[in-house]
Amino acid sequence: MYRLGNEMFPTKTSIIGHLSKRLQSSKIGEAITEDDDMFWLLKDLAYNHPKGDELIGDGIQNFFVGKPVEWPGRCFYLRRWDGSITDFSTKKAIDNSPYYPEGSEL
């Protein structure tokens, strides 16, 4: 099982599906804040990312869905406390997330 935020996922594919639904249903630019369970899931993914320290910088203020200029579609962006913004690869973060066998202590 994968634990991200307050949620458990049996497979990486189930995480991707969950994120995809949110990407498509969110308004562009609308903040995803601490009062939203998705904030905690994305925060865990940011920490799991191979370049997590670089992504997080001085801390995460919020996340939001945006449209990248480099390719069509949508992606998650991270807004740091200093006001700077970056997108990040949730796929790389998922690939780097720890897996807990069923019945193990989390």
Beta strands, then each sheet from edge to edge (+ up, - down):
strand 1: 2-4
strand 2: 7-9
strand 3: 31-32
strand 4: 60-66
strand 5: 75-80
strand 6: 85-87
sheet 1: 1+ 2-
sheet 2: 3+ 4- 5+ 6-
end
